[in-house]
Amino acid sequence: MQIRILSPTQSSEMTIQHLRLISLLRMLLKRMPCQTWYLLQTRFLCQVRFYQNPNNMAVDFEKLKVLREKSGVSFAMCKKALIESDNDIEKAKVLLIKWGAEKMTEKSGRTTSQGGIFSYVHHNKKIASFVEILCETDFVSGNPEFQKTGAEFAMQLASMPATTVDEFMNQEYVRDPKKKIGDLFKEMAIKFGENIKISRILRWSLGE
């Protein structure tokens, strides 16, 4: 796909047209899977190098796309984070984690009657781990991203022993030592918008 660099006036005019079209698509396609919707809006926004926000601050679309893909957080939240961080991806990630922590606090009193138990068995069959994650609805518990993250947590526990949930949350993520498990959990909170928590963990090692 060819990407054109437009003048500020052209960019603004095309952005307004795209926003109107996207608004219409949102109403028509709101029942489609999130990934389908993301691909559709990406197709229309790729014609401009910068995506304009209501305050006329230019948001770098390439960074917006990267942040969306890495965090899994909604397009709107990623855009907001980039606006407030002056298009700095690392600062935007910190903001998303901060907002995730705030969401966890806001929703901590909600009932969590759904969720799943995730397990991992090491290839040598000598280590096994279990992580129970609770959420509010079966819509979230059945989400592929929720399932994937749960499997990652179980693998993490098998790799790095922990006896309490707090200890587990403070571990460095084995796939990205710059992050802690607690950071991933905050990303889940902002991504799904529900009260999500790890209620129990268990790790078995042969002979122990």
C-alpha positions in Angstrom: 0.0 0.0 0.0 1.4 3.4 -0.9 1.4 6.0 1.9 1.1 9.6 0.8 2.4 12.6 2.7 -0.3 15.3 2.7 -0.2 19.0 3.5 -1.8 20.0 6.9 -4.9 21.3 5.1 -5.3 18.1 3.1 -4.6 15.9 6.1 -7.2 17.7 8.2 -9.8 17.5 5.5 -9.1 13.8 4.8 -9.0 13.1 8.6 -12.5 14.6 9.0 -13.8 12.4 6.1 -12.2 9.3 7.6 -13.6 10.0 11.0 -17.1 10.4 9.6 -16.7 7.1 7.7 -15.3 5.3 10.7 -18.2 6.6 12.8 -20.6 5.0 10.3 -18.6 1.8 10.1 -18.5 1.6 13.9 -22.3 1.5 14.0 -22.6 -1.0 11.1 -19.8 -3.3 12.2 -19.9 -3.1 16.0 -20.8 -6.8 16.2 -17.6 -7.8 14.3 -14.6 -9.2 16.1 -12.2 -6.5 17.4 -9.4 -7.6 15.1 -11.6 -7.2 12.0 -12.6 -3.7 13.2 -9.0 -2.7 13.8 -7.9 -3.9 10.3 -10.8 -1.9 8.7 -10.0 1.3 10.5 -6.3 0.8 9.8 -7.0 0.5 6.1 -8.7 3.9 6.0 -6.2 5.8 8.2 -3.1 4.5 6.3 -3.6 7.2 3.7 -2.3 9.9 6.0 1.0 10.0 7.8 -0.4 11.8 10.8 -3.7 11.3 12.6 -5.2 14.5 14.0 -6.8 14.7 17.4 -9.4 17.3 18.4 -6.7 19.5 19.8 -4.9 19.5 16.4 -1.8 17.8 17.8 -0.3 15.4 15.3 -0.2 11.8 16.4 2.3 9.7 14.6 0.2 6.9 13.0 3.1 4.5 12.7 3.8 4.8 16.5 0.1 4.5 17.1 0.0 1.2 15.2 3.1 -0.1 17.0 1.7 0.8 20.4 -1.7 -0.8 19.5 0.0 -4.0 18.4 2.4 -4.3 21.4 -0.1 -3.4 24.1 -3.4 -4.9 22.7 -5.1 -1.9 24.3 -7.9 -0.1 22.3 -7.0 2.3 19.5 -8.6 5.2 21.3 -6.6 4.6 24.5 -3.3 4.2 22.6 -4.0 7.5 20.8 -4.7 9.3 24.1 -1.5 7.9 25.6 0.6 9.1 22.6 -1.1 12.6 22.8 -0.2 12.9 26.5 3.3 11.6 26.0 4.2 13.7 22.9 4.4 10.7 20.7 7.0 8.9 23.0 6.1 5.2 22.8 7.9 4.3 26.1 6.2 7.1 28.0 2.9 6.1 26.4 3.4 2.5 27.7 4.0 3.9 31.2 0.8 5.8 31.0 -1.2 2.8 29.9 0.2 0.8 32.8 -0.8 3.7 35.2 -4.3 3.8 33.8 -4.5 0.1 34.1 -3.7 0.3 37.8 -6.3 3.0 38.3 -8.9 0.8 36.5 -8.0 -2.1 38.8 -8.6 0.1 41.8 -11.9 1.5 40.5 -13.3 -2.0 39.7 -11.8 -3.9 42.6 -15.2 -4.2 44.4 -17.0 -5.9 41.5 -17.9 -9.5 41.7 -15.7 -11.9 39.8 -17.6 -15.1 39.2 -16.0 -16.1 35.9 -12.5 -16.8 34.7 -10.3 -19.8 34.2 -7.6 -22.1 35.6 -4.5 -22.2 33.4 -1.8 -24.9 33.6 1.7 -25.5 32.3 3.7 -28.7 32.3 7.4 -28.6 31.6 8.6 -30.8 28.7 10.6 -32.9 31.2 7.4 -33.7 33.1 9.0 -32.7 36.3 7.4 -29.3 36.9 3.8 -28.2 36.7 2.1 -25.0 37.5 -1.5 -23.7 37.9 -2.8 -20.1 37.9 -6.4 -19.2 38.6 -7.5 -15.9 37.1 -11.0 -14.4 37.8 -13.0 -11.9 35.9 -16.5 -10.6 35.7 -18.0 -12.1 32.6 -17.6 -15.2 30.4 -17.3 -12.8 27.4 -13.8 -11.8 28.8 -12.8 -15.3 30.1 -13.5 -16.7 26.6 -11.5 -14.0 24.8 -8.4 -15.4 23.0 -6.2 -12.7 24.5 -7.4 -13.6 28.0 -6.6 -17.2 27.3 -3.2 -16.4 25.9 -2.2 -14.3 28.9 -3.4 -16.9 31.3 -1.2 -19.5 29.6 1.7 -17.1 29.8 1.2 -16.6 33.5 1.2 -20.4 34.0 4.4 -20.7 32.0 6.0 -17.9 34.0 5.2 -19.6 37.3 6.8 -22.8 36.1 9.9 -20.9 35.1 10.2 -18.8 38.3 8.9 -20.3 41.5 6.6 -18.2 43.7 4.5 -19.2 46.8 2.2 -16.2 47.0 0.3 -14.1 44.5 2.1 -10.9 45.6 5.5 -12.6 45.1 4.3 -13.7 41.7 3.1 -10.2 40.7 6.5 -8.8 41.5 8.5 -11.2 39.3 10.2 -10.0 36.2 8.4 -11.3 33.1 10.7 -14.0 31.5 9.9 -12.8 28.0 10.6 -9.2 28.7 12.6 -8.5 31.9 11.8 -4.8 31.6 8.2 -5.7 32.7 6.9 -7.2 35.8 4.0 -9.6 35.9 2.0 -6.9 37.7 2.5 -4.7 34.7 1.0 -7.3 32.4 -1.9 -7.6 34.7 -2.5 -3.9 34.6 -2.5 -4.0 30.8 -5.2 -6.7 31.0 -7.3 -4.5 33.2 -7.3 -1.6 30.8 -7.7 -3.9 27.8 -10.8 -5.7 29.1 -12.3 -3.1 31.3 -13.3 -5.5 34.1 -12.2 -6.5 37.6 -9.6 -9.1 36.9 -7.5 -10.8 39.6 -5.2 -13.7 40.2 -6.8 -15.6 43.1 -4.6 -18.7 43.5 -1.3 -20.1 42.2 0.3 -23.5 42.6 3.6 -24.9 41.5 4.6 -28.6 41.7 8.1 -29.9 41.3 8.8 -33.7 41.2 10.0 -34.9 44.6 9.1 -31.7 46.5 
